[in-house]
Amino acid sequence: MKLYYAPETCSLSPHIVLRELGLSFDLVLVDNRKKTTEDGRDFMAINPKGYVAVLELDDGTILTEGPAILLYLADLHPRAELAPIMGSGERYRLLEWLAFLNSEIHAGLAPLFDASLPAAAGERFRAKIHKRFDYLEGVLERQDYLMGERFGVADAYLYTVMNWCRFFAIDLARWPALSRYRERIGARPAVREARDAEDNRSKRGPA
Ligand SMILES: N[C@@H](CCC(=O)N[C@@H](CS)C(=O)NCC(=O)O)C(=O)O
């Protein structure tokens, strides 16, 4: 398998899950501005939507969209219990979380990367994100992980997008349970390995 990724982006979440599962995979660095891969290919030919994450299976099949990739990976090793099995009631709870993270947190934070965003619009996005974090704070005051007592794919996703807060001067200290959660997930060996690997490879820069 190959994971096409760009450092500090949402592709960190499937990267974490690949390592949590101990799967063998290659990382392919994408230059998101030039839309090229580190081995000189046209990234638009790999994902015409032009964004990471992309998972390429050994038979060449391309899978895009973070939530789909996360579920695909978790289902390769159901015994690791990073996602409830298909058909179970809990599976729908996980889908509920992935939809919330994708549409409310990921898509809620992403516009703040746009340097040309008018200040007033930025404030509206921030206010909405604050409300979503208030909600998450309430959940994480009662439980350690989004799905309850076990780490799972939704946690890899929330951890990844929450890390963007430092780029936008959103001080997580305002949400103590969320801050502790971020530290808890960040201390996992697979998470540290994924971050270190992206750091070291990106320092080399795209070829
Ligand atoms: N709907 C996609 C969005 C993926 C996405 O937003 N990728 C960003 C990085 S976090 C990206 O590569 N953006 C580059 C671009 O859109 O040009 C998903 O949920 O996976």
The ligand as a Tripos MOL2 file, in Angstrom:
@<TRIPOS>MOLECULE
LIG
   20    19     1     0     0
SMALL
NO_CHARGES

@<TRIPOS>ATOM
      1 N1        -12.7610   15.8160    1.5470 N.3       1 LIG1
      2 C1        -11.3820   15.4890    1.7390 C.3       1 LIG1
      3 C2        -10.5960   16.7660    2.0100 C.3       1 LIG1
      4 C3         -9.1200   16.4860    2.0840 C.3       1 LIG1
      5 C4         -8.3500   17.7720    2.3330 C.2       1 LIG1
      6 O1         -8.9100   18.7750    2.7850 O.2       1 LIG1
      7 N2         -7.0410   17.7310    2.0320 N.am      1 LIG1
      8 C5         -6.2070   18.9120    2.1640 C.3       1 LIG1
      9 C6         -5.1830   18.7130    3.2660 C.3       1 LIG1
     10 S1         -5.9780   18.5360    4.8470 S.3       1 LIG1
     11 C7         -5.4460   19.1170    0.8730 C.2       1 LIG1
     12 O2         -4.7110   18.2730    0.4380 O.2       1 LIG1
     13 N3         -5.6750   20.2990    0.2470 N.am      1 LIG1
     14 C8         -4.9880   20.6770   -0.9380 C.3       1 LIG1
     15 C9         -5.8830   21.3020   -1.9460 C.2       1 LIG1
     16 O3         -7.1320   21.2470   -1.7720 O.co2     1 LIG1
     17 O4         -5.3570   21.8350   -2.9090 O.co2     1 LIG1
     18 C10       -11.2260   14.5020    2.8990 C.2       1 LIG1
     19 O5        -12.0410   14.5650    3.8220 O.co2     1 LIG1
     20 O6        -10.3180   13.6530    2.8520 O.co2     1 LIG1
@<TRIPOS>BOND
     1     1     2 1
     2     2     3 1
     3     2    18 1
     4     3     4 1
     5     4     5 1
     6     5     6 2
     7     5     7 1
     8     7     8 1
     9     8     9 1
    10     8    11 1
    11     9    10 1
    12    11    12 2
    13    11    13 1
    14    13    14 1
    15    14    15 1
    16    15    16 2
    17    15    17 1
    18    18    19 2
    19    18    20 1
@<TRIPOS>SUBSTRUCTURE
     1 LIG1         1 GROUP 0 **** ****
